[in-house]
Amino acid sequence: MPSRKIAPRMLARTLRHLERDGLVSRTVHATVPPRVDYALTEMGATLHLTIQTLVSWTERHQSRIAAARDAYDVRAAAEQAQAEREAAEREALARRVNAGAS
């Protein structure tokens, strides 16, 4: 799978949620520029095996996931094209009806 960059704002928001849930701790250092460190809490560390299992599952199935995404994208594009054709047909019909009413 291609690597994707996470926006700093989204990362900060996610880390704050994890901190709120008690999974990470946050330490702010009064330096210039400011520095913030995050660390797993004891409870957060208990998730390691679960997360590793999920990562392993994802790695084993990444080709099937990619194929499913590709199939979905093709299907979604076809549905969008069909919807656009139908909208154009309705618009053309409305123009013909309006032209006949004039």
C-alpha positions in Angstrom: 0.0 0.0 0.0 1.3 3.5 -0.7 2.4 5.5 2.3 0.3 8.5 3.1 1.2 11.6 5.0 -0.9 12.7 7.9 -1.7 16.3 8.3 -0.2 17.7 11.5 -3.6 18.9 12.7 -5.1 15.5 12.3 -2.1 13.9 14.1 -2.4 16.3 17.0 -6.1 15.6 17.2 -5.7 11.9 17.1 -3.0 12.0 19.8 -5.2 14.2 22.0 -8.0 11.6 21.7 -5.6 8.8 22.6 -4.4 10.9 25.6 -8.0 11.4 26.7 -8.6 7.7 26.4 -5.6 7.0 28.6 -3.6 5.3 25.9 -0.8 7.8 25.6 0.8 10.4 27.9 1.8 13.8 26.8 4.8 15.8 28.1 5.3 19.4 27.0 8.9 20.7 27.2 9.3 24.5 27.7 11.9 24.9 24.9 12.2 27.1 21.9 10.8 25.8 19.7 8.3 24.0 22.0 8.6 20.3 22.0 5.9 17.7 23.0 6.7 14.1 23.6 4.1 11.3 23.6 4.5 7.8 25.1 2.4 4.8 25.5 0.8 4.5 29.0 0.8 1.1 30.7 -2.8 0.6 29.4 -1.8 1.7 25.9 1.1 -0.9 25.9 -1.5 -3.6 26.5 -2.8 -3.0 23.0 0.5 -3.8 21.4 -0.3 -7.5 20.6 -3.8 -6.6 19.3 -2.4 -3.9 17.0 0.5 -6.1 15.9 -2.1 -8.8 15.0 -4.1 -6.2 13.0 -0.9 -5.1 11.2 0.0 -8.7 10.3 -3.5 -9.4 9.0 -3.4 -6.3 6.9 0.0 -7.2 5.5 -1.2 -10.7 4.6 -4.3 -9.4 2.9 -3.0 -6.2 1.3 -3.3 -7.5 -2.3 -6.9 -8.5 -1.7 -7.6 -5.2 -0.1 -6.0 -3.4 -3.1 -8.1 -5.5 -5.5 -11.3 -4.8 -3.5 -10.5 -1.0 -3.6 -9.8 -1.2 -7.4 -13.1 -3.0 -8.0 -15.0 -0.5 -5.9 -13.4 2.4 -7.7 -14.4 0.9 -11.1 -17.9 0.2 -9.9 -18.2 3.7 -8.3 -17.0 5.4 -11.5 -19.5 3.4 -13.6 -22.3 4.3 -11.3 -21.3 8.0 -11.4 -21.1 7.9 -15.2 -24.6 6.2 -15.3 -26.0 8.9 -13.0 -24.6 11.6 -15.2 -26.0 10.1 -18.3 -29.5 9.8 -16.7 -29.3 13.4 -15.5 -28.3 14.6 -19.0 -31.3 12.6 -20.4 -33.7 14.2 -17.9 -32.3 17.6 -18.7 -32.7 17.1 -22.4 -36.3 15.8 -22.0 -37.1 18.8 -19.8 -35.7 21.2 -22.5 -37.8 19.4 -25.2 -40.9 19.6 -23.0 -40.3 23.3 -22.2 -39.6 24.1 -25.9 -42.9 22.4 -26.9 -44.8 24.3 -24.3 -43.6 27.7 -25.6 
